[in-house]
Amino acid sequence: MTSTAETSSVTPANLATRLEYAILALLAARAAAATICPSEAARRVAAETGTDWRPLMEHARQAAYRLVAAGRIEVTQRGKVVDPSGARGPIRLRLRAPRSDGR
C-alpha cells in the first residue's frame, strides 16, 4: 500500500510525467508492434499512488497525445493509426514505427 505522504505528493505535473513514463515503460516491455490500452497506464499509476484508476483515464489519454506530438508513439483504432484529435471511443497505443527514410 502507498503511504499517505506519497499519495498527497501527486501534483498535476508529476501525474502527467508518471503517466507518460508508464505508457513508455509498458510499451517497452512488449513486442515491437504490440499495443496497450491507456487504462493500463492509468492502473499502473493508480497502484503507485494509492488512488482509483478511473479518474486518471482522461489524463492518460492526454499523456498519450503529448507522446504522439513528440513523435514517440502512435494512436490506433481497429489496428489503423489515427489522428488523436479525431479519435472517438476506444484507442490503443503503440511505439511509433520507424519510417522508411529512417526517421
Solvent accessible surface area in square Angstrom, and as a share of the most:
residue,aa,sasa,rsa
1,M,229,1.02
2,T,28,0.17
3,S,65,0.42
4,T,114,0.66
5,A,77,0.60
6,E,72,0.32
7,T,41,0.24
8,S,85,0.55
9,S,57,0.37
10,V,41,0.23
11,T,65,0.38
12,P,117,0.73
13,A,76,0.59
14,N,51,0.26
15,L,18,0.09
16,A,28,0.22
17,T,87,0.50
18,R,57,0.21
19,L,0,0.00
20,E,43,0.19
21,Y,150,0.57
22,A,1,0.01
23,I,0,0.00
24,L,34,0.17
25,A,25,0.19
26,L,20,0.10
27,L,3,0.01
28,A,77,0.60
29,A,87,0.67
30,R,93,0.34
31,A,78,0.60
32,A,94,0.73
33,A,79,0.61
34,A,30,0.24
35,T,37,0.21
36,I,0,0.00
37,C,37,0.22
38,P,2,0.01
39,S,16,0.11
40,E,46,0.21
41,A,0,0.00
42,A,0,0.00
43,R,121,0.44
44,R,90,0.33
45,V,0,0.00
46,A,5,0.04
47,A,78,0.60
48,E,75,0.34
49,T,2,0.01
50,G,40,0.39
51,T,63,0.37
52,D,71,0.37
53,W,53,0.19
54,R,150,0.55
55,P,91,0.58
56,L,18,0.09
57,M,47,0.21
58,E,100,0.45
59,H,91,0.41
60,A,0,0.00
61,R,47,0.17
62,Q,77,0.34
63,A,0,0.00
64,A,0,0.00
65,Y,47,0.18
66,R,100,0.37
67,L,9,0.05
68,V,39,0.23
69,A,92,0.71
70,A,71,0.55
71,G,28,0.27
72,R,126,0.46
73,I,3,0.01
74,E,29,0.13
75,V,1,0.01
76,T,2,0.01
77,Q,22,0.10
78,R,222,0.81
79,G,61,0.59
80,K,147,0.62
81,V,81,0.47
82,V,41,0.24
83,D,92,0.48
84,P,21,0.13
85,S,87,0.56
86,G,55,0.53
87,A,4,0.03
88,R,183,0.67
89,G,42,0.41
90,P,124,0.78
91,I,5,0.02
92,R,95,0.35
93,L,0,0.00
94,R,53,0.19
95,L,65,0.32
96,R,87,0.32
97,A,53,0.41
98,P,119,0.75
99,R,110,0.40
100,S,130,0.84
101,D,82,0.42
102,G,67,0.64
103,R,176,0.64
